[in-house]
Amino acid sequence: MAVVTINSVNYEGFTTIALADAYLAADVVRAAPWTALTEDNKGRALISATRLLLAMPWCETAPDPTEAQEEPIPSVNAMLAADLAAKPKLFADASGDSNVKSVKAGSAQVEFFSPVDGGPPLPLALWNLLLAADLVCLGGAGGSVFAGPEPFGTCGGLRPLNGRYPFDWPIASSDYG
């Protein structure tokens, strides 16, 4: 069990502040912003990240923060906390800013948007860590990553569903009408 203390109140998370500090110290992108946070803000980020992870579509039951977790859950928790602390707006609304791509040429800028429903956004690299460990899926409890809707109609090696497979995260509800 990982206990995170915020303003003298203990919360259960997937990793402690000390473990997150040690893990993120070796991360070229996340180390400096994470180090600049106060202990309470680190704790808030870790608990917020834990809550986001608990909302994920786990293949079995969701992991229990009161029990010690094996990798990659503590590492993903730490990285997600650092990302959340650095850019909280990215996680504020799954149907809002989750799939925004911007392209700029000179003074012209185009922004592409694809709304996403069904859960909090999670950076693809972190989703892939959980997916590779066979922890998350879209097929419900006890299912595999392929237990969700299956892609069909691929042509010439192109991916279906606007470039996403059913086991990619996040999935737009419009893909499965």
HUJO-V53727 format. One record per residue. N is the residue number from 1. PHI is phi in degrees with one decimal (none if undefined). PSI is psi in radians with two decimals (NA if undefined). Layout:
n-><N:N>
phi-><PHI:PHI>
psi-><PSI:PSI>
This chain:
n-><1:2:3:4:5:6:7:8:9:10:11:12:13:14:15:16:17:18:19:20:21:22:23:24:25:26:27:28:29:30:31:32:33:34:35:36:37:38:39:40:41:42:43:44:45:46:47:48:49:50:51:52:53:54:55:56:57:58:59:60:61:62:63:64:65:66:67:68:69:70:71:72:73:74:75:76:77:78:79:80:81:82:83:84:85:86:87:88:89:90:91:92:93:94:95:96:97:98:99:100:101:102:103:104:105:106:107:108:109:110:111:112:113:114:115:116:117:118:119:120:121:122:123:124:125:126:127:128:129:130:131:132:133:134:135:136:137:138:139:140:141:142:143:144:145:146:147:148:149:150:151:152:153:154:155:156:157:158:159:160:161:162:163:164:165:166:167:168:169:170:171:172:173:174:175:176:177>
phi-><none:-106.9:-102.6:-116.6:-103.5:-127.9:50.4:69.4:-108.9:-90.7:-126.3:-96.3:-134.6:-91.6:-154.8:-92.0:-62.2:-62.4:-67.8:-65.0:-57.6:-65.0:-68.7:-75.2:-61.1:-96.8:-94.4:-63.2:-90.1:-93.1:-59.7:-63.9:-62.9:-66.7:-63.1:-73.4:-76.3:-73.3:-59.9:-64.3:-68.8:-62.1:-61.9:-61.0:-64.4:-64.3:-70.5:-63.1:-65.4:-59.9:-64.7:-64.7:-65.1:-64.2:-85.6:-72.3:-81.8:-73.3:-64.7:-105.5:-79.3:-61.5:-62.2:-98.9:-63.8:-81.5:-114.3:-63.8:-112.2:-88.5:-60.8:-94.7:-58.2:-61.6:-67.3:-63.3:-59.2:-65.1:-65.7:-65.0:-62.4:-64.1:-65.0:-64.3:-66.9:-73.9:-139.8:-61.5:-65.4:-62.8:-107.7:-70.8:-152.0:-63.7:-96.0:-95.7:-104.1:-72.1:-125.8:-100.5:-124.3:-118.2:-130.0:-130.1:-134.4:65.3:-93.0:-88.1:-137.3:-120.5:-122.1:-103.2:-137.6:-132.2:-65.6:-128.6:-116.0:99.1:150.8:-70.5:-69.2:-139.2:-53.5:-56.2:-62.5:-72.8:-58.1:-65.0:-63.2:-69.5:-65.3:-64.1:-84.7:59.2:-100.3:-116.7:-161.7:-117.1:-95.5:91.3:-61.1:79.5:-87.3:-102.1:-64.8:-98.0:-78.1:-79.1:-56.4:-93.0:-71.5:-146.6:78.6:-69.1:-140.3:63.5:79.2:-79.2:-77.2:-75.7:54.5:57.2:92.3:-119.3:-90.1:-59.8:-91.2:-76.1:-119.7:-86.3:-111.9:-80.7:-61.5:-67.1:-70.1:-126.1:-61.1>
psi-><2.34:2.08:2.27:2.20:2.20:2.08:0.81:0.17:2.30:2.37:2.63:2.25:-3.02:-0.22:2.78:2.91:-0.74:-0.76:-0.67:-0.72:-0.83:-0.73:-0.81:-0.30:-0.42:0.08:2.04:-0.53:-0.71:-0.30:-0.94:-0.86:-0.63:-0.75:-0.55:-0.26:2.64:2.85:-0.73:-0.71:-0.60:-0.77:-0.76:-0.74:-0.74:-0.74:-0.67:-0.72:-0.68:-0.78:-0.68:-0.73:-0.63:-0.42:-0.04:2.78:1.48:2.52:-0.72:-2.51:2.70:2.56:2.62:2.06:-0.27:-0.11:2.63:2.43:2.54:2.82:2.58:0.12:-0.87:-0.68:-0.76:-0.69:-0.79:-0.81:-0.71:-0.67:-0.76:-0.74:-0.72:-0.74:-0.62:-0.67:1.28:-0.49:-0.47:-0.44:0.08:-0.58:1.99:-0.49:0.08:-1.49:0.33:-0.53:1.04:2.25:2.34:2.47:2.30:2.32:1.89:-2.20:-0.13:2.37:2.36:2.39:2.21:2.44:2.35:1.85:2.62:2.33:2.89:0.17:2.99:2.56:2.63:2.28:2.42:-0.68:-0.66:-0.71:-0.75:-0.57:-0.77:-0.67:-0.75:-0.51:0.06:0.69:-0.52:2.66:3.06:0.17:0.12:3.13:2.32:-0.04:3.01:3.12:-0.34:0.10:-0.18:-2.96:2.35:2.42:2.57:2.90:0.42:2.52:2.19:0.50:0.09:2.46:2.49:3.13:0.86:0.66:0.08:2.50:2.82:-0.42:0.02:2.64:2.47:2.84:2.32:2.32:-0.43:-0.32:-0.42:1.29:NA>
